[in-house]
Structure formats: structure tokens, C-alpha cells
Amino acid sequence: MMELVTLPAAFGMRNVSPFCLKTEMLLTSLGLPFTMSELGNPGKAPKGKLPFLISNGQRIADSELITEFLDNETQGQVYAGLSKAQKAQGVALSRLAEDHLYWLMVASRWVDDRWWPNVVEGFFGALPALVRKPIAGIARRRVIKTMELHGLGKHSLQEQKGFARRDLEALAAAVPAEGFLFAEKPNIYDFTVAAMMAGIYDNQPATWVTDLAVEYENLRVYTERVQAAVGVWGRE
């Protein structure tokens, strides 16, 4: 049986990482038997991030590489029925969500001084009080440096909000009013978009990205529909 290793619960989310949630959704939709465990320190994971999948002693890191592994293990079931054009659209939406909007969500948690205490409590609360804030501060500086290298960290808050709004508008225009992307049942691209949006909508308390996202009701309804269809929810 496979084992999916994820981050612990935080911020009202039982699966706080959209990448972890997406992978749980995919495994469930494929009907594959698996267990779940938690790892509080991503630095101890392969490649220093979560999730990772353990299968027959092999550890597969990165949600996209896990997806490709599962597609191979199921003889192509992950992308079954999708045309090349649909896969191209799906990859484009995935890149928008995971390589751009995701970092704006991270900024709304880690960089916003008003929200930062929630990160300290949610991710570092189990540490002794004497070292909690120093260790959290080191982690925060690393995240801020990563965002600067990405490019988004070089922009003002108002400029970041503009990027986020355009991302949300694109996703809201792309998702269907009924059903799912490209098929009658939700697929990996639905899981990617819905997992990202669940982390934004259900994040407690709300961040500035949440405040923007609530303006797109069809996107919220779509996110709920995908989670309900597979029976896997981001929130506790």
C-alpha cells in the first residue's frame, strides 16, 4: 500500500498545502489504496518539500512527479480521455495556479505582518517558546528571499493584488458553470485548480487573497463541486 506524506493541519485546513490536497484527491479518484502521514518539517522530506509518496520503498517527491508516476502505474488512467489540446489547456491553468497564484497566496500568509502571527502559531507552535520566534523568523526570511528570486517579491502589495486579481479572473473565466474541466468527472486539472482555491477560500482567518477571491462566486462554487465529487476536502 502506498503512503502519502503531507504537512500537518493548520489555519483551519486539514490539508494546508494545495499540492498535498491535489495529490490526495488524485489518489482517491483513482481508487488506489493508500495511507496518509504527516511530517512537520519539510526539510526532512526528499527535495525539502511536501508531499512525497512512498511506494514499494521508493520515495517520489513533487506533486507533478507523483502524478506522472501514478499515470504510469495505472496505465494512463490519470489523463485518460483527454485530448492533446485539453492537456495543453490543463497544463497552462496548472502553471497559472501553482507557479504564480500560489506564491501570492504564500505572500498573503508569510509576508503580511498582520497575518504572520498565524504562521508562527500554525507552523511553529509546537516548538519551545524560547526558540519559536527565532526559527520562524529564519524561515520567513527564506520565503521572502525565494519570492524575490521568483520576481513577485519585488512588487508592492497593491501590485501583488493586481496580479492576484488577474489570476483569479482568468481562473473564474476558465472553469465551467456546471461539471468539470474537459470531462464528466473531475480530473487532475480540476484537482489542481480546486486544491489551490480551497487553500485560499477556506484559509482561516482570511488573507488578502481570500478577500479578493470571494468576489468570484462561480470559482468558489466550482471549488466546492470538485471537492464534493471526489469526497476530499481541504478544510477540517
C-alpha positions in Angstrom: 0.0 0.0 0.0 1.2 3.5 -0.8 1.8 6.2 1.8 1.2 9.9 1.1 3.2 12.2 3.4 1.8 15.7 3.9 2.0 18.7 6.1 0.1 18.8 9.4 -3.2 20.6 9.6 -3.1 24.4 10.1 -5.2 27.5 9.5 -8.5 25.5 9.7 -7.2 23.3 6.9 -6.7 19.5 7.4 -4.6 19.6 4.3 -2.9 23.0 4.3 -0.8 22.6 1.2 -2.7 22.7 -2.2 -0.1 20.3 -3.6 -0.8 17.8 -0.8 -4.5 18.2 -1.3 -4.3 17.8 -5.0 -2.4 14.5 -4.7 -4.8 13.2 -2.1 -7.7 14.0 -4.5 -5.9 12.2 -7.3 -5.1 9.1 -5.4 -8.7 8.9 -4.1 -10.2 9.4 -7.6 -8.1 6.6 -9.0 -9.4 4.2 -6.3 -5.8 3.4 -5.2 -5.4 2.1 -1.6 -3.1 4.5 0.4 -2.5 5.7 3.9 -1.6 9.3 5.0 1.0 10.5 7.4 2.3 13.9 8.4 5.8 15.5 8.5 6.1 18.8 10.3 9.5 19.7 8.9 9.6 19.7 5.0 13.3 19.9 5.2 13.4 16.3 6.2 11.5 15.3 3.0 13.0 14.4 -0.3 13.9 17.6 -2.1 12.9 19.5 1.0 9.2 19.8 0.2 5.9 18.1 0.6 4.1 16.0 -0.4 6.0 12.9 -1.2 4.7 9.4 -2.0 6.2 6.1 -0.7 5.5 3.2 -3.0 7.4 -0.2 -2.6 10.2 1.6 -0.8 10.5 4.3 -3.4 10.0 7.9 -2.4 8.6 10.1 -5.1 8.8 13.8 -4.4 6.9 16.7 -6.0 3.2 16.5 -6.8 3.7 16.7 -10.5 6.2 13.9 -10.5 3.8 11.9 -8.3 1.1 12.5 -10.9 3.3 11.1 -13.7 4.2 8.1 -11.5 0.6 7.4 -10.9 -0.3 7.7 -14.5 2.4 5.1 -15.3 1.2 2.8 -12.5 -2.4 2.9 -13.7 -1.6 2.5 -17.4 -2.6 6.0 -18.4 -5.7 6.5 -16.2 -4.7 10.0 -15.0 -5.0 11.5 -18.4 -7.5 9.0 -19.9 -9.9 10.6 -22.4 -8.1 13.9 -22.6 -7.1 15.3 -26.0 -3.7 16.9 -26.6 -5.5 20.3 -26.7 -7.2 19.7 -23.4 -4.0 18.6 -21.8 -2.3 21.8 -23.1 -5.1 23.9 -21.6 -4.8 22.0 -18.3 -1.1 22.5 -18.1 -1.5 26.2 -18.7 -4.1 26.5 -16.0 -1.9 24.4 -13.6 1.1 26.7 -14.2 -1.0 29.8 -13.6 -2.3 28.3 -10.3 0.8 26.6 -9.0 3.6 28.8 -10.2 2.0 32.2 -9.9 -1.1 32.4 -7.8 0.4 30.1 -5.3 3.2 32.5 -4.5 0.7 35.3 -4.0 -1.1 33.1 -1.5 2.2 32.5 0.2 2.9 36.2 0.3 -0.5 36.8 1.9 0.4 34.4 4.7 4.1 34.8 5.2 4.8 38.4 4.2 1.8 40.3 5.5 2.7 41.5 9.0 -0.9 41.3 10.2 -1.2 37.6 9.2 2.3 36.5 10.1 1.4 35.6 13.8 -1.0 32.9 12.4 2.0 31.3 10.5 4.1 31.3 13.7 1.3 29.6 15.6 0.2 27.2 12.8 3.6 26.0 11.6 5.9 26.6 14.6 3.5 26.5 17.6 4.8 23.1 18.7 8.3 24.5 19.2 9.5 25.7 22.7 8.6 29.3 23.2 12.3 30.3 23.6 13.2 29.3 20.0 9.8 29.6 18.3 10.1 33.2 17.0 13.8 33.0 16.0 13.3 29.8 14.0 10.1 31.2 12.5 11.9 34.4 11.6 14.6 32.4 9.8 12.0 30.5 7.8 10.2 33.8 6.9 13.4 35.4 5.6 14.0 32.4 3.4 10.4 32.6 2.0 10.8 36.3 1.3 14.1 35.7 -0.4 12.5 33.0 -2.6 9.7 35.4 -3.6 12.3 38.0 -4.6 14.1 35.5 -6.7 10.7 34.5 -8.3 10.1 38.1 -9.1 6.8 38.7 -7.3 8.5 39.7 -4.1 9.9 42.8 -5.9 6.4 44.3 -6.2 4.4 46.4 -3.8 1.3 44.9 -2.1 -1.0 46.8 -4.4 0.8 45.5 -7.4 0.7 41.9 -6.0 -3.1 42.4 -5.5 -3.3 43.3 -9.2 -1.5 40.2 -10.2 -3.7 38.0 -8.0 -6.9 39.6 -9.3 -5.9 38.9 -12.9 -5.1 35.3 -12.0 -8.5 34.9 -10.3 -10.3 36.4 -13.2 -8.6 34.0 -15.6 -9.5 31.0 -13.5 -13.1 32.2 -13.0 -13.4 32.6 -16.8 -11.9 29.1 -17.4 -13.9 26.9 -15.1 -17.3 25.7 -16.3 -20.6 26.8 -14.8 -21.5 23.1 -14.3 -19.5 20.0 -14.3 -15.7 19.9 -14.6 -12.8 20.8 -16.9 -12.8 18.7 -20.1 -14.8 15.7 -18.8 -17.9 14.5 -16.9 -15.8 13.6 -13.9 -13.1 15.7 -12.3 -9.6 15.1 -13.4 -6.1 16.1 -12.4 -6.5 19.6 -13.7 -9.7 20.1 -11.7 -7.8 18.9 -8.6 -5.0 21.3 -9.3 -7.3 24.4 -9.6 -9.7 23.3 -6.8 -6.9 22.5 -4.3 -5.3 25.9 -4.8 -8.6 27.7 -4.4 -9.6 25.6 -1.4 -6.4 26.8 0.3 -7.5 30.4 -0.4 -11.2 30.2 0.3 -11.0 28.0 3.5 -7.9 29.5 4.9 -8.7 30.8 8.5 -8.5 33.6 9.1 -9.0 35.2 5.7 -5.9 36.7 4.0 -5.9 39.5 1.5 -6.0 36.9 -1.4 -9.1 35.4 0.3 -10.8 38.8 0.3 -10.2 39.1 -3.5 -11.3 35.5 -4.2 -14.7 35.8 -2.6 -15.7 38.2 -5.4 -15.6 35.3 -7.8 -18.6 33.2 -6.7 -18.6 30.9 -9.6 -15.0 29.9 -8.8 -16.0 29.2 -5.2 -18.9 27.0 -6.3 -16.7 25.2 -8.7 -14.1 24.5 -5.9 -16.8 23.1 -3.7 -18.2 21.0 -6.6 -14.8 19.3 -7.2 -14.2 18.6 -3.6 -17.7 17.1 -3.2 -17.3 15.0 -6.3 -14.2 13.2 -5.0 -15.1 13.3 -1.3 -11.9 15.0 -0.3 -12.0 18.4 1.4 -9.2 20.8 2.2 -10.8 22.2 5.3 -11.2 20.4 8.6 
